[in-house]
Amino acid sequence: MTLSRRTFLAGLPAAVGGLGLMQAAPALFAASVAKKTPAPVSARTVALLRDAAPLSPLEEARRLAHLVERYPLAEDRYLEGGAVGELEKSMAALLGKPDAAFMPTGTLANQLALRLLCGDNRHALAQHDSHVYLDESDASQTLSGINLVPLSAGKAIPDMDELKAAIDEAESSHAPLKVGAISIESPVRRHHGASVPFDQLEGIAALARQHRIGMHWDGARAMLLYGTPGFDLKRTSALFDTVYVSLYKYLGAPYGAILAGSGEMVARARALRHLFGGQIMSGWQAALPVLDTLPGFAERFIKARERGEQLLTALQAAGGFRLQRIPHASNICQVYIAPERLVGLEQRLAAADIRVHLEDGYMPFFINESILRRPVHELLRAFIG
């Protein structure tokens, strides 16, 4: 359409109306947010509905400002130096690996690990119910040409016979294939945090070595296994060539992941990170909160587990709360609540600033550090009235 004085003037009322709408937009947005924003989280809030207590955007910003004052040399440049460099050293030492690289997302960490481990042998095995297979949008196939073979559908623990059969089928066919990598997620998100026992992991690692197959641990929630029988982070990490740990699920970061492994492997991962579009300008905003959280985390989480178990035991003893334990659990227990116990429960918990997810008499009970904020008897009183 040709713009003339007449058409310009004809359009003014609509434009003015649009301007009025734009001027009103902040107020409309504020009203919309006010309706959706939950009550603010306080230092007393106990949130038993995920792997860590939630923080509002304002609280995250305040915490970051405080940390920047404590760590004045935090700034990195394209993920080199500053807080990112310190975090990489700390996480490498924690996992017992020579080096570690910061990644913006866990999906990127998984994808780079599989690509590097497979090399030219683009055939990899993974649990069917894992994040790598079900939640990463065929990234391995699309971006790296890796044929990802899913095993043990419906199970957290991969079946050894299935693994052996998958390797034999690949290597012994009339057109043999070399398996490049085995990816193991543990704990498994889709199985309420069930983990793969160490002796099972040892068997898988021995099988992988026998066939010269790389091993990757999707250990996004690995540190939630602190305090479980026999768990040792370094000992488990040693079974794998590459290890991914999430930074935001329970370590306080707003985003990010760590990928650890040999010096050569991590150097190649840093180069690939740029190729995959993950070379962001700075990562100190994610690194600082984790550096602040890591000291003493294992000890605090073990205490949180003890307190969580005390509360679960007390709930079961009170009657009307049935516990269904997850095999080889990390930090989640399934709790079924009798109808008589549901009466007034939501109101009591809200009044006590205890946050849970209740649905049809079922509550997934997440153990996290927030449970240390209040004594068990106080929490129990809110649950049972």
N, C-alpha and C positions, 0 to 999 in steps of 0.2 A: 504494500500500500504506500502511495506517495504521501509524504508528510507535508501538509500545507498549514497556513495559519488557522484555517477553519477546522481542519481535523484535529489540530493540536488543542484548540480551545474546547472542541467537543469532548475531548478526552480528559479535560481538567477535573470535572466532578469526580470521575472514577479514581483519578490519581490522588485527589485530595482525600477521598474516602479511604484509599489504600494507605495514605500517610497516617490518617487517624488510627487505622487498624495497627499500623506499625508502632505508633506511639503507645497504643494500648497493649501491645504484645507483652512487654515485660510484666505488667500487672496480671495479665491473663496467665502467663507462664508461672508467676509466683503463686497464684491461686491454685493452679493445677498441681504444682509441686507440694503445696501445703496439704492438699487432700491425700497425696500418696506417701508423704514422708512419715515414717514411723517415729515413735517417741525416741528422743536422743539416747544414745548409749552413754552410760555413766561409768564411774570407777567401780560401782557396785553391780553392774549388769553381769549376770551369768547367762551365757548364750550356749545352750546345749544342742544347737541345730546345724553346726558345721564344724570345720576343722580348726577354726579360730573365732574369737569374738569379733563381731563386725565393728568397723569404724566408719563414721560419717565422712563425707568429703572434707568438711571443715576440720574435723579432728585429725584426718590424715595430713592436711595442710599445716596445721599447728605443730604436729609432731615433726614434720619435715623441716619446718623453720627452726625448731629447737635443735634438731640434729645438725643442721648446717652451721649453727653457732658453735656446736661442740666439735665439729670436724671442718675447719675452715679451708682445708686443702682437698675437699671432696671431689671437686669437678674433674671429670674425665673429658677426653676429646675423641670422639668416635670409638668409645669403649676402651680406650687405652689410658692407664694411669688412674690416679685419684681413688675414689672409693671402689670403683669397679675392679681396679687392679688388686686392692687389698682384699676384696671379697673373693676374687678368683683364687688368691693364695690361701685364704682361710678355708674355702670349700675343698680345694685340692688336698690340703692337709687332713681335713675332717674325713674325707673319703679314702685317704691313703693312696691317692693318685699323683703322678708327677706334675700334672697341670690341669687347669680347668678354664673354661671360657664362658663368659656371660652371654646368654641368648635372650632376645626379647620375649620369646614364647617357648613353652614346652613342646609344642608341635614342631617347631623348627629344630629344637634339640634332638628330638626323636628322628626326624627326617635326615638330618645331617649325619647322625650316628649310623643309621642303616645304610645310607649311601656310601659312607667311608668304609664300613665293615665289608659291605658286599663287593665294592670295586667293580670288576668285570663279571663277577658271579652274581647276577641279578636275580637271585632266588632266595627268599627269606621266609622263615617260619615265625608265627606269632600266635598267641592265644586269640581265639575267635572273639572273645568278649573284651579284648583289650582296647585301650584308647587308640593305639596305632592302627588297629584294623577297622574299628567301628566309628571313630570320631575324628578322623583326619582326612576325610573326603578323598580317599584314594590317592593321597599325596605321593606315596611311595611309587605307585604305578605311573602316575601322571608326570611327576617331576624327575624321577630317577629311573624309570623303566624297570622297577623291581617288581617281580611277581611275588606278591605277599600271600602265603599259604596259611589260611586260618585253621587252627586245631582246637580240639576239646571244647566245642560249643556248649554253653550252659555251665561251664566249670571255671573256677578260679585257678585251679592247679592243673597245669598241662599234663596230659597222660604220657608217660615215658614210652609206652608201646606205640602210641600215635606218632611221637617224635621220631622214634627209630624207623617206623614204617615210612614216614614222609621223607626221611633222608635216604632210605634204601630205594624208594620209588624214584626219587630224583636221580640218584647216582647209578642205578642199575637198569634204567630203561634202555630201549634201543637207541635213543638219542639222549645220552646221559647229561645231567645238569649238576653243577657244583652248587651246593647250598652255601650262600655267602654269610648269612647271619641268622641268629636266633634272638628274637626280642621277647623279654619276659617283663610283664608288668606285675609289680608287687609293692604294696597292696593294690588290689584290683577295685577300682571305683564301682564298676557295675555289679560287684558282689559284696557291697556294703563294707569294703575295706578288708576283705579276706586276703591273707597273704600266702605266699608259697613257702613252705617250710624249708629250712636251711639244708636238710639232708636231700630234699628233692632238687634244690638248686645245685648242690654238689654233684648229683648224678647227671643233671643236664649239662653242667660245665664239663664233666669228664667226657660225656658223649660228644660235645662240641670239639673238645681238644683232639679226640680220637679222629674226627673227620676234618680237622683244621677249619672249623667254622667259628666266626666271630660271635661274641656274646654281648648283647646290649641289655642294660637294666633300665626300664622305665620305672625309676624309683621316685616318681613325683612326690609321693607321700611316705617315702622311706623312713623319715625321722619320726613319724607317728608310731613306729614300732618300738621306740624306746620304752623299756620297761616290760616288754613281752618276754616270755621265757626263752633264754638262750640267744636273744638278738644282739648282734654286734655289727655295727655299721661298716667298719673297715673290713671285717672278716667276710661279710656278704659282698661288699664292693669288690674285693679281690677276685671273686669268681668271674667278674665281667671285664670286658675290654673297655667299654664305655658305660657311663652312668649319668642319668639325668635326674636332677632334683628340682622341684618347683620352689620358687622363692616367694610366691604370693599366697599359697594356700594356707600356710600356718607360720611363716617366718616374717610376716609384716610388710612385705613389698607390695606396691600397687600392681606390679607385673613382673615378669622375668623368670629365667631359669638358669641353671648351671649345667654344663656338659663337661664331664671330667674323663680323663683317660691319659694315655701316654703323651709325652711332649710332642712327638711327631703327629699323632692323631689330632691333638687339640690345635696345633698350628694349622693343619689342613682344614679343621672345622672353622677356624677364624676366617680363612680365605673363602671358604664356601658360604659363610654367613653373609659376606658382602654380595656374593653372586646371587643368593636367594633373597636379597633385599632386606636383610636384617641388620645392616651396619648403621644403626641409628646414631644420631649426633651425640647423645649422652645417655648414660644409664645410672648416674649417681643417685637419681631420685628413687630408684629401686634398690640400689646397693646399700645406701645408708641405713634404712630401717632394718635390713637383714644383719648388717654388722652390729647393730644395736641389740638385736634379738638373740643372736647366736651364743654369746657368753652365758653359760648356765642353762641353756635351753634344755639339754638332756635331763639335767637334775630337776628342773621345774616340771617338765612333762612327766617324768616318773612320779613326782608328787601328785600331779594332777590325775594320773591314772589311779593311784592309790585312793585318792579322795573320791573319784568317780566310782570305783568299786565299792567303797564304803556306802555311798548313797544308793547304788543299785541293790546291794545286799539289804539295806534298811528298807527300801521300797518293797522288795520281795517279802521280807519278814512282816511288813505291815498288812499284807494281803491285798488282793485286787490288782496287783501289778505282776504280770508274768513275763519273765525274761527269756528271750530266745537268743542264745549266744551264737555268734558267727564263728564258724570253724577257722582257727588260726587268725583270730581277729586282730585288727590294729587298734582303732579307737572308737568303734561303733558297736552298740548292743541294741537289739530290737526289743522294744517294750510294748506289751499289749495290756490295755487298761480296761478293767471291768466297768460296766455302765455306772454302778453306784459310785465309783471313784471319779468318774468324769463330772459328776455334779459339782458345779462351782469351781472346777479345776482351772479353767482358763482365766477366770477372774482372779483367783488367788495367785496364780503365777504372774499375771500382769501386775498385780499390786506389789508383789515382791521383786519385780524387775528380773524375773527369770524367763528366758525365751526358749521355747521349744517349738517343734512342728508337730501339731496334733491333727490326725485325720482318721475318722471312723474308729476311734479307740486304739490307734496305733501311733507310737512315737519312736522314731529313731533317736537314740540317746548318744550324742557325740561327746566324747571326752576331749576337752581342750583346756588351755591355761586359765580361762575365765572362771573355772570351777574353784580355783584357789582363792577367789575374792571373798568367799563367804563360808562359814562353818557348815558342816554337814547337817547338824541338827536344825539349823535355820532353813536350809534348802528342803529338808524332809518335811518340816512343818508346813511349808507352802504346798507341797505335793499332797499331803494327806489331810490337811485341815486340822 
